[in-house]
Amino acid sequence: MHKCPNVEVCAPMPNCTVTKIENPTTDFYKTLYRSVGKDLLWVDRLMMGEEELRQIIQHSKMDIYVLYVDGKPAGFTEFDRRKSDDVEIVYFGLTPEFIGRGLGKFLLHWSVQKIWEHNPARLWLHTCELDHKAAIPNYLKAGFKMYKEAIIQQPLPSEDADHFTK
């Protein structure tokens, strides 16, 4: 995405708030990460050492926002602004109980608008076949364009691996 789309961002239900998490603890972050990523086999951040993870998530150009519905975490979005004029949505997703309520569309559009406040030259993200089936259609509707498609094979951890439960 090279320009901010003109999209109205409206919460799909009452009592939705998006809150920036300043200097999250690694425990808080891992709980959030697991709650969204367990079924999607997210493990990258769980395999990092505590100090490496802390340095990333507490960096001044890493933005982590949590979507709350009625005070309960429903998902999160994480932006990486550390590289020149590009911003990457590094992680984005909802907890399983909040999928299918229009919250993914809302959080994605909210994220795109928030990122464009920084005037990047480019906004981008990665997705894969393990992501929710609505991910790519949602990204395209939000204004993203396919840039590159590749097949990368990587072994997947078993769902009972220590990374999911630590």
Residue pairs with C-beta under 8 A, 6 or more apart in sequence:
1 112
1 122
1 123
1 124
1 143
1 144
1 145
2 121
2 122
2 123
4 112
4 113
4 116
5 112
5 142
5 143
7 109
7 112
7 113
7 142
7 143
9 106
9 109
9 110
9 113
10 106
11 106
12 101
12 102
12 103
12 105
12 106
13 69
13 101
13 102
13 103
15 69
15 70
15 71
16 67
16 68
16 69
16 74
16 103
16 106
17 67
17 68
18 65
18 66
18 67
18 68
18 107
18 110
19 65
19 66
19 68
20 63
20 64
20 65
21 28
21 64
21 65
21 66
23 58
24 32
24 57
24 58
24 64
26 50
26 53
26 54
26 57
29 45
29 53
29 57
29 64
30 45
30 46
30 53
30 166
32 66
32 73
32 76
33 42
33 45
33 46
33 91
34 42
34 46
34 164
35 73
35 95
36 42
36 75
36 76
36 91
36 93
36 94
36 95
37 43
37 91
37 93
38 159
38 164
39 96
40 93
40 130
40 131
40 132
41 130
41 156
41 157
41 159
42 91
43 157
43 161
43 163
43 164
45 53
45 56
45 91
46 163
46 164
46 166
47 163
48 56
56 62
57 64
59 82
61 80
61 81
61 82
62 78
62 79
62 80
62 81
62 82
62 90
63 78
63 79
63 81
63 114
64 76
64 77
64 78
65 76
65 77
65 78
65 111
65 114
66 73
66 75
66 76
67 73
67 74
67 75
67 76
67 77
67 94
67 98
67 103
67 106
67 107
68 74
69 98
69 103
73 95
74 94
74 95
74 97
74 98
74 103
75 92
75 93
75 94
75 95
75 98
75 103
75 104
75 107
76 91
76 92
76 93
77 89
77 91
77 92
77 107
77 108
77 110
77 111
78 89
78 90
78 91
78 92
79 87
79 88
79 89
79 90
79 111
79 114
79 115
80 87
80 88
80 90
81 87
81 118
81 120
84 121
85 120
85 121
85 122
86 120
86 121
86 122
86 123
86 124
87 115
87 118
87 120
87 122
87 123
87 124
88 123
88 124
88 125
88 126
89 111
89 115
89 123
89 124
89 125
90 125
92 107
92 108
92 111
92 125
93 104
93 131
93 132
94 103
94 104
94 107
99 132
104 132
104 134
104 138
105 138
105 141
105 142
108 138
108 139
108 142
109 142
112 123
112 142
112 143
115 123
116 123
123 144
124 144
124 147
125 139
125 144
127 135
127 136
127 139
130 156
140 146
157 163
157 164
